[in-house]
Amino acid sequence: MRVKLLCAAAIAVSLCSCSFGADFAQGPADSITMPPGNRVSQTMLAGDKLVTFRSWLDIPYVEKPSEPEYQRLNIYVPEEYFSGASVNGYTAKTAPIFLPNGVGGYMPGKQFIPANDSRHGTPNASLYALSRGYVVVTPAIRGRTLANGKAPALIVDYKAAVRWLRHNKDKLPAGDTEKIISDGLSAGGALSSLLGATGNAKEYEPYLKEVGAYDERDDIFASAVYCPITNLENADMPYEWIFNGVNTYHMGPAREMDDNMKAASEALKKAFPAYLNSLNLGGYMLDENGNGSFRKYIEGLYVAAAQKALDAGENVRGLDWLTVEGDKVTGADLAKYAVWATRMKAAPAFDSLNMKSYENNEFDDKHFTEYSYKHSTAEKPAMADAEKIYIMNPMNFIGREGVKTAKFWRIRHGVKDRDTSIAVPAILALKLKQAGYDADVAAVWNVPHDGNYDLPELFAWIDSICK
């Protein structure tokens, strides 16, 4: 009865003042201390488990913030660690640090707050992580709609938060700064990919110095990546490789692509095999018609997703793009899949011909591909800075000398996701594997453009690499 009452009230009990001291207000130039009085303690119900944790809120992580409202982070620590107890086999010294970002659409991301507000009807990732004994650190991050939020602001902030943690590792109340795990979906998935791929890369140093980030390492242990809108200067090609021939798009009301869009679709589809083959992804290739081992690999991801769903009792039969024989899914047809899934974005999907996509806005309302620049319908076409395009793509850093890429990766893409092509996360995973990193990639049945829908599986994976 007591648990039910707690659940009904969505209890969040303050045990002390949330008025923070000068050490927090003056930013990272001052040494951070974590006195027991300068915190908030809360108890929440995560599933059937009561979770009590302490919170330190709105701590600046750079010395010279250009957007002070965003360049701050929150820290959440399970209460057990303050009495020397363990949670899920972790102690205050060994607890991994879960570092989710709230970025979507390349817009600013606020700090995630532990809560039972997940759209999946479950505790959100921050609260679930606390229930599993993780220290949770949630940075707010600049994005494209802020005056100082264009590329590469978001990855600069994410790196600066990691550097702040490393600088203060001996003053944190708990958490192992060698076991930092990033997490994000969509553009946040791109950001999680960037953080994981680009550890200590020198190209970011001028931007980090500009905001007053600490001179520390910014490599991390692992990256959780959901449906990443990444590899932007190459993402239009794989989108058309799958959706070419489907001319109705559903960004808002259903509309038909015009002749310029259809021409772009044809050209970009034809260009994709050459790009894919140039990556030398361990034998995964395409012929000039877009067929080959890479196509079979992608179809295999969908087959595996359907098989897992079928084994779990879901009905995957009756779809013309899937072949099901008895209790086995034996094939998938990408062309028929595209018709079933429907097209979301007109061609080009990311570097819009009129220079008005979210991604164009991320690059200060400029083009970032040669094709769209040459075929632009904008009144005053302009090309984004080449360096900024380069440092916004994790593919450019994987396996590169002088860069420490995260060792472990978990990459997921929904079968119903058509915000980007599944080829984008698949290429990321293959590149990681070829470079010797552990990349767990899968498609997920009946899931659209979404993330953190499988928290038990996500944290079981994190436990498996951290323990």
Buried (B, 14 or more C-beta within 10 A) or exposed (E): EEEEEBBEEEEEEEEEEEEBEEBBEEBBEEEBEBEEEBBBBBBBBBBEBBBBBBBBBBBBBBBBBBBEEBBBBBBBBBBBBBEEEBBBEBBBEBBBBBBBBBBBBBBBBBBBBBBBEBEEEBBBBBBBBBBBBBBBBBBBBBBBBBEEBBBBBBBBBBBBBBBBBBBBBEEBBBBBBBBBBBBBBBBBBBBBBBBBBBBBBEBBEEBBEEBBBBEBBBBBBBBBBBBBBBBBBBBBBBBBBBBBBBBEBEEEEEEEBBEBBBBBBEBBBBBBBEBBBEBEBEEBBBEEEBEBBBBBBBBBBBBBBBBBBBEEEEEBEEBEBBBBEEEEBEBBBBEEBBBBBBBBBBBBBBBBBBBEBBBBBBBEBBBBBEBBBEBBBBEEBBBBBEEBBEBBBBBBBBBEEEBBBBBBBBBBBBBBBBBBBBBBBBBBBBBBBBEEBEBBBBBBBEBBBBBBBBBEEBBEBBBEBBE
